[in-house]
Amino acid sequence: MPELRTDRLLLRRWRESDLEPWAEMNADPEVREHLGELLTPEQSDATVAVMQAEFDERGFGWWALEARETGEFIGRAGLDEVGADMPFVGVDIGWRLKRSAWGHGFATEAALTCLAFGFDVLGLPEIIATTTAGNLRSQAVMRRIGMTRRHDDDFEDPSVPEGPLRQCVLYRITRRMLTDDAPRRNTTSGTTPPP
């Protein structure tokens, strides 16, 4: 599993010590506001096992996010294959941070590094991002990293029950759209190709 570094972040393999703070995030109603039900510690641990297995299998996935200055686990960021039940295909970028890490630009910094990995290492032609229509914070990050939204791409998530979390938006970015003047200043080269 390649590690990625930015000025302030380390995107790395998950550790045993990440399980407790990850479970705390998944039990936080504000963190889960646009994600659905809160998770038990057992459910949260199971998500880490799945993320690790998928990364080992594909060579990309969800990295644990660590603040380099303190060594603190602050969330996750990465790339994931779109589920077969969705009305579109591709590779999806995402992030999830603990509340104390909100508002510091960490999501943008991690996302730019994941985009660079997806385009430069994996050779992806396009990367998408999805979230609920009401998740304005994540949509702001999507715009900051250069992604664009077409309203005819908006969709209802078939895996979500009827309600406010079902209506979703989709943003896109291609390699060509990610130009030299995109804000890549916080990323550093530290990637190695997947096996």
C-alpha positions in Angstrom: 0.0 0.0 0.0 1.7 3.2 -1.1 1.9 6.1 1.3 1.2 9.6 0.1 2.5 12.7 1.8 1.4 16.4 1.7 2.8 19.3 3.6 0.6 18.5 6.6 -0.8 15.0 6.0 0.3 11.4 5.8 -2.1 9.1 3.9 -1.1 5.6 5.1 -2.2 2.1 5.8 -4.6 1.6 8.7 -3.3 0.7 12.1 -4.8 -1.0 15.1 -4.5 2.3 16.9 -6.9 3.9 14.4 -9.8 1.7 15.3 -10.9 3.6 18.4 -10.9 7.1 16.9 -12.5 5.8 13.7 -15.3 4.2 15.8 -15.7 7.5 17.6 -16.1 9.3 14.2 -18.7 6.7 13.1 -20.6 7.2 16.3 -20.7 11.0 16.0 -24.0 12.3 14.6 -22.4 15.4 13.0 -19.8 13.3 11.2 -22.6 10.8 10.1 -25.1 13.5 9.2 -24.9 12.9 5.4 -24.0 9.2 5.7 -26.8 7.5 7.5 -27.1 5.6 10.7 -24.4 5.6 13.4 -22.1 2.6 13.5 -21.4 0.3 16.4 -17.7 -0.2 17.2 -18.0 -3.7 15.7 -19.5 -2.3 12.5 -16.8 0.4 12.4 -14.0 -2.2 12.8 -15.5 -4.2 10.0 -15.3 -1.3 7.6 -11.6 -1.0 8.2 -11.1 -4.7 7.4 -13.0 -4.3 4.1 -11.0 -1.1 3.2 -7.7 -2.9 3.9 -8.7 -6.0 1.8 -9.9 -3.8 -1.1 -6.7 -1.8 -1.1 -4.6 -4.9 -1.1 -6.6 -6.4 -4.0 -6.8 -3.3 -6.2 -3.8 -1.2 -5.3 -5.9 1.8 -4.3 -8.7 2.6 -1.9 -9.1 4.4 1.4 -6.0 5.6 3.2 -6.0 6.5 6.9 -5.3 10.2 7.4 -2.7 11.3 9.9 -1.7 14.9 10.8 2.1 14.9 10.3 2.8 17.5 12.9 1.1 15.5 15.8 0.8 12.0 14.4 -2.9 12.1 15.2 -5.4 10.1 13.2 -7.9 12.5 11.7 -10.0 10.5 9.2 -9.8 8.9 5.8 -9.5 9.9 2.2 -9.1 7.9 -1.0 -10.5 6.4 -4.2 -13.1 3.7 -4.5 -14.8 1.9 -7.4 -18.4 2.9 -7.8 -20.8 0.2 -6.6 -22.6 -1.9 -9.1 -26.0 -0.7 -7.9 -25.3 2.9 -8.9 -26.6 4.5 -12.2 -23.1 5.3 -13.3 -19.6 3.7 -13.3 -16.1 4.9 -12.5 -13.8 5.7 -9.6 -15.1 7.9 -6.8 -13.0 10.2 -4.6 -14.0 10.8 -1.0 -12.9 12.0 2.4 -14.2 11.9 6.0 -12.6 13.8 8.8 -13.3 14.0 12.6 -15.0 17.2 13.6 -11.9 18.7 15.2 -10.2 18.5 11.8 -12.9 20.4 9.9 -12.2 23.9 8.6 -8.5 23.5 8.3 -8.2 22.6 4.6 -7.3 19.0 5.3 -10.0 17.6 3.1 -8.9 19.7 0.1 -5.2 18.8 0.7 -5.9 15.1 0.9 -8.3 15.2 -2.1 -5.7 16.9 -4.3 -3.2 14.2 -3.4 -5.7 11.5 -4.2 -6.5 13.1 -7.5 -2.8 13.2 -8.4 -2.5 9.5 -7.5 -5.5 8.6 -9.6 -4.4 10.5 -12.6 -0.6 10.1 -12.4 -0.2 6.7 -11.0 -3.4 4.8 -11.9 -3.8 6.6 -15.2 -7.5 7.2 -14.7 -9.2 9.3 -17.4 -11.8 10.7 -15.0 -12.6 10.8 -11.3 -16.0 11.4 -9.9 -17.3 12.5 -6.5 -20.8 12.0 -5.0 -22.6 13.2 -1.9 -26.0 14.1 -0.7 -27.7 17.2 -2.1 -27.6 18.8 1.3 -23.9 18.2 2.0 -22.7 21.7 1.1 -19.3 21.3 2.9 -18.3 18.4 0.7 -19.6 20.0 -2.4 -17.4 23.1 -1.6 -14.3 20.8 -1.4 -15.3 19.3 -4.8 -15.4 22.7 -6.4 -12.1 23.8 -4.7 -10.3 20.8 -6.2 -11.6 21.7 -9.7 -14.5 19.3 -10.0 -17.7 20.4 -11.8 -21.3 19.5 -11.5 -23.9 19.0 -14.2 -27.4 19.0 -12.8 -28.5 16.2 -15.2 -26.0 13.9 -13.4 -27.9 14.3 -10.1 -29.4 11.0 -9.0 -31.2 9.1 -6.3 -29.0 6.6 -4.4 -30.8 3.2 -4.7 -29.0 1.9 -1.6 -30.5 4.6 0.7 -34.1 4.5 2.0 -36.5 7.3 1.0 -35.6 10.5 2.8 -33.2 13.4 2.6 -30.1 11.3 2.1 -31.4 9.7 -1.0 -31.1 12.7 -3.4 -27.4 13.0 -4.4 -25.2 15.1 -6.6 -22.3 14.0 -8.8 -19.2 16.0 -9.6 -16.6 15.1 -12.2 -13.0 16.0 -13.1 -10.8 14.7 -16.0 -7.0 14.7 -16.2 -7.3 17.5 -18.7 -9.4 19.6 -16.3 -6.7 19.3 -13.6 -4.4 21.9 -15.0 -1.1 23.3 -13.7 -2.9 26.2 -12.1 -5.0 23.8 -10.0 -4.1 24.3 -6.3 -1.6 21.4 -6.1 0.8 23.4 -4.0 0.1 21.3 -0.9 1.0 18.0 -2.4 4.4 16.4 -2.6 5.5 13.5 -4.7 5.8 10.4 -2.5 3.8 7.9 -4.4 4.9 4.6 -5.7 2.9 2.6 -8.3 0.7 -0.1 -7.0 1.8 -3.7 -7.4 
